[in-house]
Amino acid sequence: MKPKVTAIVGPTASGKTGLGIEVAKRWNGEVISIDSRQVYRGMDIGTAKPEGTWVESEIKKGGSIKD
């Protein structure tokens, strides 16, 4: 069986990351964030990047990866 890929798209601060985490938990999946702005460290204002340790433990790839 081919793996399924689900894309969640929408405007900034619409709850995509939270929804993605909930869907991944329910389907025993993984969240891969490819947001064009959330990948930068320190660029939290204007990106609606989620806060808290739950983000680090739930998002497997993506997040702040560039300086």
N, C-alpha and C positions, 0 to 999 in steps of 0.2 A: 504494500500500500504506500502511495506517495504521501509524504508529510504535508499537512495542511498549513497554509499561510493565511493569516487574517490580518488585514490592514485596518487600522483605526485612524481616520483623518478628520480634521476639523480645525476651527480657528484657535488661536492662542487662548489658554486658560479655560478651555471648554470641558476639561476633565478626561482627556484622552489617556493620559498616563495612568490615572487611577482606574479607569475602565479596563485598560490593557492588563494591569496587574490582577484585577479580579477575574478577567477572562482566562488569563494564564493559570491562575490558581485552580479554577474550575476545570480546565481542560488539561491540567498537568503540563502546561506549556512553558514558554519562555518569552520574556519581553525583550525586544531588541529596539532600542530607541535610535531613530535616525534623524532626529530634529536638527535642522541646520544651525541652530543657535545654542541649543542646550549642550553641545559637545565642548563648548569653551569653558574652562575654569574661570570663576570669578564673574562671569556674565550672567548673573542671576536676575538682575533687574531687566524687565522687558521681555523675559523669556518664559515666565510662569513656571520655572523649574521647580518641581516639588521639593519640599524640605523634609528633613528628618532621616533617621537611620533606616526606616523601612524602605526608602528608595534604594539605598546601597545594597540591602539584602534581597530586594525583589527584582531589580533590573540587572540582568546578567551581562549585557553588552551595551555600550553607549554611555550616556552620562558625560561628565566632565572629563574629556580625554585629551584636549588640546589646551595649551597655554595661550 
